[in-house]
Amino acid sequence: MYDPSQLRTFLTVAQTLSFTQAARRLGLRQSTVSQHVRRLEDAAGRQLFSRDTHSVELTEDGEVMLGFARRILEVHEQATAFFTGTRLRGRLRFGASEDFVLTRLPEILEAFRYDHPEVDLELTVELSGTLHEQLTAGKLDLVLAKRRPEDPRGEPVWHDELVWIGTERLRLDPDRPVPLIVYPPPGITRALAMEALERQGRAWRVACTSGSLNGLIAAARAGLGVMAHSRGMIPPGLVRVPDRAGLPELGPVDFVLVHGRRRTSAQSAADALAAAILTSGDRLHRR
């Protein structure tokens, strides 16, 4: 009833909320992406996206289809692997940034391990900047992390905005330096936050430094200061700092998958994990 190619297209559009970006990622024409979505909507008898010239959003039926589409594609891939006799093997060194500690990434990795039990998956959780350095040094095969806006490397998993967050009770004194809660260097959000404040000419001081997202969240919940964070993954107990605080805009941020430059025995496993993350990427920032 549901064509796997149409389901993959639907998931990519749902993830990017853009027919143009979905076409670029899938290597298809935009008209083909629209055709796939239209045929899937015809098969389901429901509208899956509400769209106009400016925006694309999932409908309630589209949200429901997300779960079905993932499960159908997972079973389809398992059946294909079984009957073609292709089983992935080898050691896969995967790096994920601290941003994903509190997301549903473990569920995606668990499903990958179930589907590919002969892959030895080694997970490294670090700062995005550190992961990019380790990838360049050949110490990792695949990385899921933030990148700076000007960085062309990687395949986008999703596009987001950086915002200032803190406890709801926090009040910033405009006559005193902004208290910052930051990762240590080479943290990307650390650099972007400091650069934004310096462009505004606003003084700042470091109130807390931690290499752990949980450490930063604890400091923010204690009211020690503000931190720059992805709008789509604001931790429980913290809120966006209101505009009246006068903090500068932080701009966009991309979360990307980057493959190692060297061809290794883990290349096929890395490709499979990247495909699983791209298929389920919206789950990383949807609650």
N, C-alpha and C positions, 0 to 999 in steps of 0.2 A: 504493500500500500504506500509506503514512504520510501522514496529513492534515497540511498545513502549519500549520493552527491548533492542532492537538494538539502538534506539534513546538515551536511558539512557547511554548505553555503549559509544556511539559516543560522547555525551556531556562530559563524564568523561575523555575520552582520550583527547578531545579538551582542557579540563581544565588543565590536568596534563602534556600533551604532552609526555606521556609515557604509553605504553601498559602494562608495568610491574606495575607501580603505579596504573593504572586504575584497573587492575585485583585484586590488593591487596585491594583497596577501595571497590570494588564491591563484593569481596568474590568469584571471579570466577578464573578459570584457564586462563593463558595468551592465550592459544590456543582458548578458547571460546571467549575472547575479540576480537582476530583477526578475528574469524569467524563472529561475530556480525557486525564488521565494513565492512568486505568483502561483506556480504549479503546486508547491507544497501547501499553500493556502487553499487552493482548489481541492486538493486531496483531503485536507482536514475539514474543509467546509467552514473554516473560521479565519478571521483576519488576525494575523500574527504580529504585525507591526502597524503602528499609527505613524504616518509620515507626511511631511509637507516639504516645501522647498528649503526649509531651514533645519529640520531636526528629524530624527528617527527614534522612536521609542517602542519598546515591547508592549503589546496589549496584555490583558490578563491571560488570554488564551496562549499568547506567545510565551509568557512566563511558564505556563504549564508544559508547553511543548519542549522547553529547554530540557527538563528532566527526561522526558521520553526520548528526545533526540540523542542525548548522551548514552542512555542505556541501549538503544537500538544500535548505535555505532559501535559501542563496546562489544556487544554480542557478535555483530557483523565481523569485526576485526578478529575476535577470538576464533570464530568459525573459519575465517580465511587462513589464519595461521595454522590451525589444526589440519585442515585438508591439504594445504600446500606443503606442510612439513617444515615450515620456517620457524625456527626457534632462536631467539636472540640469546647470545652468551657474551661473557666477558665482564671486565671491570669498568664501571661507569662512575667517574668522579664529577659529581654535580654540586654546584654552589648556589645557594639561595641567600638573598640579603635578609638582614634582621627584620625588614618590613613584614615578612611573611610568617613571623613566629606565631602570631595570633590569628592567622587566616586558616582556610581549609586546604592549604597545600598538603598537609599530612594525608588527607583523604585521597588526593590525586596520586601521591607517591605510593600509598598502600595499594591502590588499584593497579598501578604500574607493576609493583612487585608481585601481585597476584597473577597478572597476565604474563609476566616474564620472570619466572622464578629462578632461571639460570643466569640472570644478570646480577653481578655483585655491585650493588648500588652503594656508593660512599657519599654521604651528605656532609657538606661544609656550610655552616651558617656564619656569615661575616658581614662586615660593612660592604656596601656596593663598590666603593673605590678599591677596597682590598681585593674583592673578588675579581674585578677587572684586571688588577695587577697579577693575580695568581693565574688567571686564564692566559694572559700574555706570556707568562713565564712557563707555560706548558704544564702547570700543576693541576689544572681542571680541564674537563672535556666540554662542559656546558654550564652556563651561568644564567640565573634568573635574577635580575637586579635593576636598580634605577640607572639611568644615564643622564648626563647633563644635556640641556636642550640642543647644544651645538654639536653633540657627538653623533656621528652617522652610523655607528656600529649597532648591530643587533636587529632582531625582528620584533616589532612592537607587540606586546601582549595586550596592553591597554594604555590609553592616554588619560592623564589625570591632572589636577591642579594641586599645587602645594598651598596649604593654608596654615595660619597660626592657630594653635590650640592650647588650651590650658584648663584649669578647673573653673567651674562657673563662678566661684567666689573670688577669683583673682581680680585685683584692680591694679592697673599700671599707673604709676605716677609719671606724668609727662615731663617733669623736671628732673627725673633721675634716669640713669642708664637702664635700658631694657634688659631684664634678667633672662638669659638664654639657657635652655636645657638642650644639650647637643651631644651628638656622637663625637668621638675624637677624630682627628685627621686620619685618613682622607675622606671622611664622611661627606657625601654629596649635599645632603640637606643642610649640614653645618655650614658649608661654604656658601650655598645659595642664600641662607638666612643672613649671614654676616655681610655678604655683598649687597643684599637688598637694603639693609639698614645703613650701610656706608654710603650707598647712592643717595639715600634720603637725608644723610647728614645727621642721623640719630645715633646717639651714644648707646653702647651696649656693654654688658659684662657677662661672663660665663658663670652661671649660678650652679650648674651641674654638668659633669661630663661622665658618660657611661657608654661602653661598647655594647650594652645590652638594651634592647627595646624595653624589656620589663623594668630595668633600672630607670630609664627615662620616664616611663609612665608613672612609676612610683613618685619620682621627684615632681612631676607635673601635678599629680593628684594631691601632693602635699602643699601645693601652692608656691613652689620655689621659683617659678617663672613660666615662660612660654616656650613652645617648641614648634618647629616647622614639620608638617606631616602631610601625607597624602589625604586629600579630602574624602576619598572613597574608603579609607581604612581607619577612621578616627576611633581610637579605643574607647570602650565603655568607661564612663565616669569623667570624660573630658569633652569639651565643646569647642567650637570655633570661637576665637577671640572676636568680639564685635568690632565693626568698622570704626566706632567712635573712639577706640583705643588709638587710632591713627597709625597703626603699623603699616609698612609698605606691602604692596602686593608681591607675592613670591613667584608667580608665573607658573608655567606648565611643567610637568615632569612625565617622562615616559618610563614604563616598566618594560624591559625587553629581555629576549632570549638571545644569548650570544654563544656561538659555537667556537671551540678552539680552532686555531688556524692549522694545526697539524692533523693530518689524517691518522687516526689511531684505530686499534681493533674495536674500540668502543663506539665508533662512528654510527653504526646502525642502531645501537641502543640509545645513543644521544638523540638521533633523529626521531626515534619512537617516543622518547620521553618529551621531547619538544612538541611533537604532534599532540600528545596527551594534554600538555599544559595549554597549548593554543586552543584545543577543543573545549577545555574546561576553564579557560582563563577568567571568565566572568565570575566564577565561583570564588575567586580569590578576594574579591572586594564586595561581593553581595552578601548581605546578612540575612 
